[in-house]
Amino acid sequence: MTQKRIVIAGGGRVGRRAANLLDDRGHDVVVIEEDPEQVGLLEEEHVATIISGDATRPTILEQAGLARTDVLAALTQETGSNLAICMAARQLQPDLYTVMRTEYDVGDEYDEMVNDVVFTEGAGARAAVNLIERDVQTLDSVTGDLDILQIQVVEDAPVAGRTLEEITLPRGSLVVSGAAGDHVARPDTRLEVGKTYIVAVESDVAHEVVNLFQG
């Protein structure tokens, strides 16, 4: 899997959880947050580079190095602030992929201003990470440490074309089924290029598992 550089604006509950999930997948994460208390919580978790400041200010966004960033996700609690952050970022870096969190369903209202919108409060961080990564989808978080992923096998991946009995998955991971969910994976299940599989992973081995499927 290609490592992405991801800038998250907003280090509150959703932003901090998204940073943790993305760090587990091996991405380079930067979080912009101006609240000292939230900055302190982020520093304790050691999952991201932290920039203390107001992400609506272009000078703060420039500190994040947008020119070498793949995705900017504005995940503060304020829809207006998130839109302003995405628009300012696109002014600085027109080709930057942007994701914004909203407080309600906005339909296609912001389609010309941002690339993707996430508004589901209950799954805010997970939904945001799915939009950011796109090639790996978190279907559910069973507990705080166990995720259910939907992962496609790419060409030249370590597991491509091999059966489950021929590979060694990290302890704390299990291939459950193909994406169709029509049968449980067995030792003779072959992981075919281009096919998608449902995999249960503990968070500390998620990056390793994704690399086996994505190369």
C-alpha positions as CSV (number, residue, x, y, z in Angstrom):
1,M,0.0,0.0,0.0
2,T,1.3,3.5,-0.9
3,Q,1.8,5.6,2.2
4,K,-0.2,8.8,2.0
5,R,0.5,12.1,3.7
6,I,-2.7,13.3,5.3
7,V,-3.5,16.6,7.0
8,I,-6.4,16.6,9.5
9,A,-7.8,20.0,10.5
10,G,-9.4,19.5,13.9
11,G,-8.0,17.3,16.7
12,G,-11.2,16.7,18.6
13,R,-12.9,13.3,19.1
14,V,-13.5,12.6,15.4
15,G,-10.1,14.0,14.2
16,R,-8.1,12.3,16.9
17,R,-9.8,8.9,16.2
18,A,-9.2,9.4,12.5
19,A,-5.6,10.1,13.1
20,N,-5.2,6.9,15.2
21,L,-6.9,4.8,12.4
22,L,-4.7,6.3,9.7
23,D,-1.5,5.9,11.8
24,D,-2.4,2.3,12.3
25,R,-2.5,1.9,8.5
26,G,1.0,3.4,8.2
27,H,0.2,6.8,6.8
28,D,2.0,10.0,7.6
29,V,-0.5,12.1,9.6
30,V,-0.4,15.8,10.5
31,V,-3.1,17.3,12.8
32,I,-3.8,21.0,13.1
33,E,-5.5,22.0,16.3
34,E,-5.7,25.2,18.3
35,D,-7.2,24.1,21.6
36,P,-4.4,23.5,24.1
37,E,-6.3,20.7,25.8
38,Q,-6.9,18.8,22.6
39,V,-3.3,19.4,21.6
40,G,-2.2,17.8,24.9
41,L,-4.3,14.7,24.3
42,L,-2.8,14.4,20.8
43,E,0.7,14.7,22.1
44,E,0.0,11.9,24.6
45,E,-1.0,9.5,21.8
46,H,2.1,10.0,19.6
47,V,0.2,9.3,16.3
48,A,0.7,12.4,14.4
49,T,2.8,15.5,13.8
50,I,0.9,18.3,15.5
51,I,0.6,21.9,14.4
52,S,-0.9,24.2,17.0
53,G,-3.0,26.9,15.3
54,D,-6.2,27.9,13.5
55,A,-6.6,25.8,10.4
56,T,-8.8,28.5,8.7
57,R,-5.7,30.7,8.4
58,P,-3.7,30.1,5.2
59,T,-0.4,30.7,7.0
60,I,-1.1,27.8,9.3
61,L,-2.2,25.6,6.4
62,E,1.1,26.4,4.7
63,Q,3.0,25.2,7.7
64,A,1.4,21.8,7.1
65,G,3.2,21.4,3.8
66,L,0.2,21.1,1.5
67,A,2.4,20.8,-1.6
68,R,3.4,17.3,-0.6
69,T,0.1,16.3,1.0
70,D,-2.3,13.8,-0.6
71,V,-5.5,14.5,1.4
72,L,-6.7,17.3,3.6
73,A,-9.6,16.4,5.9
74,A,-11.4,19.2,7.7
75,L,-13.0,17.4,10.7
76,T,-13.8,20.2,13.2
77,Q,-17.3,20.4,14.7
78,E,-18.2,23.4,12.7
79,T,-19.4,23.0,9.1
80,G,-18.6,26.6,8.1
81,S,-15.1,26.3,9.4
82,N,-14.5,23.0,7.6
83,L,-15.7,24.5,4.3
84,A,-13.5,27.5,4.8
85,I,-10.5,25.3,5.6
86,C,-11.0,23.2,2.4
87,M,-11.5,26.2,0.2
88,A,-8.4,27.9,1.6
89,A,-6.4,24.7,1.1
90,R,-7.6,24.4,-2.5
91,Q,-6.6,28.0,-3.1
92,L,-3.1,27.1,-1.9
93,Q,-3.0,23.7,-3.7
94,P,-5.7,23.4,-6.4
95,D,-5.2,19.7,-7.0
96,L,-5.4,18.7,-3.3
97,Y,-8.0,16.1,-2.5
98,T,-10.3,17.5,0.3
99,V,-12.8,15.9,2.7
100,M,-15.0,17.9,5.0
101,R,-17.2,16.9,7.9
102,T,-20.7,18.5,8.2
103,E,-23.2,18.6,11.0
104,Y,-26.1,17.5,8.7
105,D,-26.7,15.9,5.3
106,V,-25.8,18.5,2.7
107,G,-26.5,16.4,-0.4
108,D,-24.5,17.7,-3.4
109,E,-24.5,21.3,-2.1
110,Y,-20.7,21.4,-1.8
111,D,-19.7,19.2,-4.7
112,E,-17.9,21.9,-6.6
113,M,-16.0,23.1,-3.4
114,V,-14.8,19.8,-1.9
115,N,-14.2,16.3,-3.1
116,D,-16.1,14.4,-0.4
117,V,-18.4,15.1,2.6
118,V,-18.8,13.0,5.7
119,F,-21.7,13.7,8.1
120,T,-22.6,10.5,9.9
121,E,-22.0,11.4,13.5
122,G,-22.0,7.9,14.9
123,A,-19.3,6.7,12.5
124,G,-17.7,10.1,11.8
125,A,-14.0,9.0,12.1
126,R,-14.5,5.7,10.4
127,A,-16.5,7.3,7.5
128,A,-13.9,10.0,7.2
129,V,-11.0,7.5,7.0
130,N,-12.9,5.5,4.3
131,L,-13.1,8.7,2.2
132,I,-9.5,9.5,2.8
133,E,-8.0,6.0,2.0
134,R,-10.6,4.9,-0.6
135,D,-8.6,1.6,-1.4
136,V,-9.3,0.1,2.1
137,Q,-12.7,0.3,3.7
138,T,-13.4,-0.1,7.4
139,L,-16.9,-1.7,7.5
140,D,-17.2,-1.7,11.3
141,S,-15.4,-1.3,14.6
142,V,-16.4,-4.3,16.8
143,T,-14.5,-2.9,19.8
144,G,-12.0,-0.2,20.3
145,D,-9.2,-2.6,19.1
146,L,-10.9,-4.7,16.5
147,D,-11.9,-3.5,13.0
148,I,-13.6,-5.2,10.1
149,L,-11.9,-4.2,6.9
150,Q,-12.8,-4.7,3.2
151,I,-9.6,-5.0,1.3
152,Q,-8.9,-5.6,-2.4
153,V,-6.0,-7.8,-3.5
154,V,-3.7,-5.9,-5.9
155,E,-1.3,-7.3,-8.5
156,D,2.1,-8.2,-7.0
157,A,0.8,-8.2,-3.4
158,P,2.5,-10.8,-1.2
159,V,-0.8,-12.8,-0.9
160,A,-1.9,-12.5,-4.5
161,G,-2.9,-15.8,-6.0
162,R,-2.1,-17.8,-2.9
163,T,-4.4,-19.8,-0.6
164,L,-4.9,-19.0,3.1
165,E,-3.0,-22.1,4.1
166,E,0.0,-21.0,2.0
167,I,0.3,-17.6,3.8
168,T,1.0,-16.5,7.3
169,L,-1.2,-13.7,8.5
170,P,-0.2,-11.7,11.6
171,R,-1.5,-12.8,14.9
172,G,-4.6,-10.8,15.6
173,S,-6.0,-11.0,12.1
174,L,-8.5,-13.3,10.3
175,V,-9.8,-13.5,6.7
176,V,-13.5,-13.9,7.2
177,S,-15.0,-14.2,3.7
178,G,-15.1,-12.8,0.2
179,A,-16.8,-9.4,-0.2
180,A,-19.9,-11.2,-1.4
181,G,-20.2,-12.8,2.0
182,D,-21.6,-16.0,0.5
183,H,-19.2,-18.3,2.3
184,V,-16.8,-18.4,5.2
185,A,-13.1,-18.3,4.1
186,R,-11.4,-21.8,4.4
187,P,-7.8,-22.8,4.3
188,D,-8.1,-23.5,0.5
189,T,-9.6,-20.1,-0.2
190,R,-7.5,-18.4,-2.8
191,L,-6.8,-14.7,-2.6
192,E,-7.3,-13.6,-6.2
193,V,-6.1,-10.3,-7.7
194,G,-8.9,-7.8,-8.1
195,K,-11.1,-9.6,-5.6
196,T,-12.2,-8.0,-2.3
197,Y,-12.1,-9.8,1.1
198,I,-13.5,-9.2,4.5
199,V,-10.8,-9.2,7.1
200,A,-11.0,-8.8,10.9
201,V,-7.9,-7.1,12.4
202,E,-6.7,-5.9,15.7
203,S,-5.6,-2.3,15.3
204,D,-1.9,-2.9,16.0
205,V,-1.6,-5.3,13.0
206,A,-3.9,-3.4,10.6
207,H,-0.9,-1.8,8.7
208,E,0.8,-5.1,8.3
209,V,-2.3,-6.8,7.0
210,V,-3.1,-4.0,4.5
211,N,0.4,-4.3,3.2
212,L,0.0,-8.0,2.5
213,F,-3.1,-7.3,0.4
214,Q,-2.0,-4.0,-1.2
215,G,1.7,-4.5,-1.6
